[in-house]
Amino acid sequence: MKKYILNIWLLGCLGLFLSCNDLDGKYDELVPDEYHKILSIKETGSQEVIMSVEEETYEYQLTVIKGGLRKDLEANAFLEVLTQDEVDVEYNDKQGTNYRVLSKDMYVIVDEAVSILGDETGKTIRVTFKPKKIYGAIKEGGANVEYVLPVHLVSASDSVNADKNKVLLRCNVSPVVVSFGESREQLILNSAETYHVVPVSIVKKGALATDIQLDLISQADLDEKYGIPEGIPYKVLESDMYELPNSLISMGESATSIVANITFYPDKIYEAKKNNSGVIYVLPIRLLALSETANTDKDEMLLICGFHTYTNAEVTDKSKWKVAYGTLTYEPWGHAYSYLFDGNASNNFGWMGYVNDSHGGNYGNPYVVIDLGYPYFIAQLGAFSKWDVKAGGANFYITTDDVNAALSDNDWNILSGYQGEGEEYRGLHNRLKEYDATVNWIKVASISFPEDGLYWGEIPNDMLDNQLKTRYVKMEAIPSGNADRTAIWEFSMKKVTSVDGQPID
């Protein structure tokens, strides 16, 4: 009831804030001090702590969270352990349990006094258990006794959430404990790969043999335990995106660790991610101990699927760029191939490609093959077009082949001096088309020209992940409508400068 009254009261205050201008940001003065800072334990209720008798110490972490209206202020609290009498009254007498509080030589709470500074939202408290001592007490106490550490959060200066101020740590010391080596791993997958094998480390403490198995955590459990608390839209991989070991994994008496191989299918994950860009695909797995003498600890692991990230920069030095071959440009009108790389799109000249000759012969879409001088890892390709000869669009292709059309000086004169007329050009045009068909071109990007200007075509990640370097780019101009000629004023390129934050040459 108190919560509902506070909510109504706060709504009334909000109306006051919106209607008054003289509060000068002092709205916290309207809220009682008990709501300025509210502390709570993240891990509440009953928590099982599994440890191995083989361990000298075992560390467990508790998190104290700071909330309230004034989270920017320092908050202080203290962790105290309930007495056996308090446990009897609160648990044993009510629930019929037989909890026994650990003696002080069985554990250490590091930093019992909790101080959360103004710029902090919480504090992690380490609790160190001594498994050998606890195991000895368990053996003496019998099967019906369960040893616990009941922790209570109290504060003399700040409010504590009464619903989240206690946690009962139930100690389970086992002869054999198996656990994941890590609780989560960020995978960097290559979308160009059809499969990728990830080794997952599993650790065993204890000198008995045991069988284990990996199981999938459901979407509901993933949301409840990870997605909602972390505010991250995790999504479990579909069944065709991964493959878990389909049989039991046996760990012998002397084994202390083993590796389980999990197969991922990056191409399928990437395709799904393209249609669901807002989610984080993850394979959440649970470790199961199938032997009666074994228990699991750190039994959940998230394999978070990510892909390579790239940064790029425009290449401004075009001094080594040239046209290797292509369709004609009408140089007598000033349209030399070299204007494609002069860095000046404001002049009157570019590459003028012809689609039709004056007799109605159609040569197809104009194209040029550009020699960049040496191989580049290309991220984006662009072109500038304008005026009445503006192209409708352009397609870009790359190749790792070594290109050599073997053009003579006379061939270059023909390419640069005609408007697509004459048998000489027709023969050369057909010969170059035949040669071009032998080159292994890979289409990587397309652009359109809705207005005059420079437009970029971005090479998608699944192509970048092949990490191909190329010296040659083919640019095919798409004429607008039924135009008999079209022009590109400037060819541009951006190269990859880093992969996953690591600079590349």
Number of C-alpha atoms within 10 A of each C-alpha: 6 6 8 9 9 14 12 11 12 14 11 11 15 13 10 13 16 8 9 10 9 8 12 8 9 10 13 13 10 10 15 10 15 13 16 19 22 21 27 23 23 16 17 18 14 13 14 12 20 22 31 26 23 16 14 11 17 16 14 16 12 17 15 23 17 26 19 15 16 16 20 17 16 16 26 18 21 14 20 15 20 17 14 16 12 13 22 19 11 12 15 16 11 10 10 9 14 16 20 22 22 22 14 10 10 18 19 14 20 13 13 16 15 20 16 21 16 14 10 15 17 22 16 16 18 16 17 16 24 20 24 18 18 23 21 12 18 19 10 10 13 9 8 10 15 18 22 23 26 23 20 17 23 22 16 9 11 17 22 22 15 12 10 17 20 24 20 22 21 20 21 20 25 20 16 24 25 29 25 22 17 16 14 16 13 12 14 14 21 23 24 18 15 12 17 16 13 14 11 16 14 19 18 27 22 22 15 17 16 23 16 19 17 20 15 15 17 15 14 12 11 20 18 12 10 15 17 12 9 11 9 13 15 21 20 23 21 13 8 10 18 18 13 16 13 9 9 12 17 14 19 15 14 12 16 14 16 18 14 16 15 16 16 23 20 24 19 19 23 23 12 16 16 10 9 12 10 11 15 17 22 24 23 23 21 19 22 20 22 16 13 9 14 23 24 23 20 17 19 20 22 19 19 20 20 19 18 16 14 18 15 16 14 16 12 12 10 16 11 10 18 19 17 18 23 22 26 28 26 21 19 11 11 15 22 18 26 16 21 26 21 17 14 14 21 10 8 11 21 29 27 23 27 25 23 20 17 10 8 9 12 13 17 13 18 24 21 21 21 21 19 19 14 11 13 17 18 26 25 21 25 22 26 24 29 20 12 12 17 24 27 19 20 25 19 24 18 23 18 16 13 11 18 11 13 10 12 9 9 9 15 13 13 21 23 21 18 18 22 27 14 11 9 13 20 15 11 19 19 13 12 16 14 11 12 18 9 10 15 14 17 14 16 20 20 19 20 18 20 13 14 13 15 19 21 19 20 17 17 12 18 18 16 22 18 12 16 14 16 19 20 26 25 23 25 19 28 24 23 16 8 8 16 18 22 25 26 27 28 24 23 19 21 21 18 21 18 15 15 11 11 10 11 9 7
